[in-house]
Amino acid sequence: MEKETNKFHALQLFTDTFSAETVHLTNDAVGIYIRLLCFSWTKNTKAFKEKDAYRICQCINEDCKLKVMEVLTEFFIANKIEDSQLNEEFTFTHKRLVQEHKYLTAKYKARSEAGRKGGLAKSNNASSKMIAPIPIPNPIPKSNIQPMFDKFWSLLTYKKGSKYLANKKYELYCSKSNPKDIADRFNRYASTVKDKEFLAHVSTWLNQKRFEDEETNKPKIISEPIYKFKGIKLNKYAISGEYIELKDSEGNKYQKHKWNGKPIEKV
C-alpha cells in the first residue's frame, strides 16, 4: 500500500504576514494565537472543537476562555457541527494552514512519485510545477445569527468586538429579552463613555450582565478613598502622571503612587 506523508514537523509562519495581522493584539492574545496555530498544525489542520482550544491554552477561568474565543473568531473559520443533539457547537479551522498543508502534501507526494518512477526528482523541477499559497487575510467566520440577535446588533450605535462572540453571549443571557430594549441599554451605556477606545466589547457587556444595571434605577456610586498621613486627613486635588496629589487643611502637599503600594509621602 502506498504510504502518504501528511504530517510535517516544521510550520511556515510567514513572519511578515503574521506580524502585520497581530500588531493590534496583546501579548496574551499573541501567545494564544501561536498555541492554536501549533496545535492545529500538529493535528494536520483538522478541525478542532472549542473545548480543545480551551484545553490547549490551559484555561481555568472565564476570562481566559473569552480571550481564546476572541482569537478564534478573528483568525479561524467556525464550522457548525451538523448534529441535532449538539446545541450551536462549532469546530474551527485555519484557512492558510489548511492551504499550506495541502501544498506540502502534494509537493512531497509528487517528489515521492518521481523517485519511484526513476529516481528522486530535482527540487527545482518539483517546485516549478507548484506555486506555494500566498498568505491572504483570514476572513471573518460565518456564524448562525438568529433574527432577534440580528435586530439587536443592527440597532447598536457602536458595534465593538466580535459579532460571533456577542451572538453566543446574547443567546445565553438575552434570548427571551426584547432585542430593542437590550440595544437601547447598550447605547445608553455607550453614550456615557467619552473615549470609545475604553468602550466594553458587546460580548463582554453581555457576559457581565451589565444590561441589568438599570433594573434598580440606582446609579452605582464609587466612593472616594480616604487618604491620611500620620492621622492627618488629606484631600485629593489633582492627578499627575503616576501620582495622586494631596493636600491637608493647612495647604501642605503630599503624594501617593497610584499602584506601587508605597505609603503617602510629604513633598
C-alpha positions, 0 to 999 in steps of 0.5 A: 500500500502506498504510504502518504506523508501528511504530517510535517514537523516544521510550520511556515509562519510567514513572519511578515504576514503574521506580524502585520495581522497581530500588531493590534493584539496583546501579548496574551492574545499573541501567545494564544494565537501561536498555541492554536496555530501549533496545535492545529498544525500538529493535528494536520489542520483538522478541525478542532472543537472549542473545548480543545482550544480551551484545553490547549491554552490551559484555561481555568477561568472565564476570562481566559476562555473569552480571550481564546474565543476572541482569537478564534473568531478573528483568525479561524473559520467556525464550522457548525457541527451538523448534529441535532443533539449538539446545541450551536457547537462549532469546530474551527479551522485555519484557512492558510494552514489548511492551504499550506498543508495541502501544498506540502502534501502534494509537493512531497507526494509528487517528489515521492512519485518521481523517485519511484518512477526513476529516481528522486526528482530535482527540487527545482523541477518539483517546485516549478510545477507548484506555486506555494499559497500566498498568505491572504487575510483570514476572513471573518467566520460565518456564524448562525445569527438568529433574527432577534440577535440580528435586530439587536446588533443592527440597532447598536450605535457602536458595534465593538468586538466580535459579532460571533462572540456577542451572538453566543453571549446574547443567546445565553443571557438575552434570548427571551429579552426584547432585542430593542430594549437590550440595544437601547441599554447598550447605547445608553451605556455607550453614550456615557463613555467619552473615549470609545477606545475604553468602550466594553466589547458587546460580548463582554457587556453581555457576559457581565450582565451589565444590561441589568444595571438599570433594573434598580434605577440606582446609579452605582456610586464609587466612593472616594478613598480616604487618604491620611498621613500620620492621622492627618486627613488629606484631600485629593486635588489633582492627578499627575502622571503616576501620582495622586496629589494631596493636600491637608487643611493647612495647604501642605502637599503630599503624594501617593503612587497610584499602584506601587503600594508605597505609603503617602509621602510629604513633598 
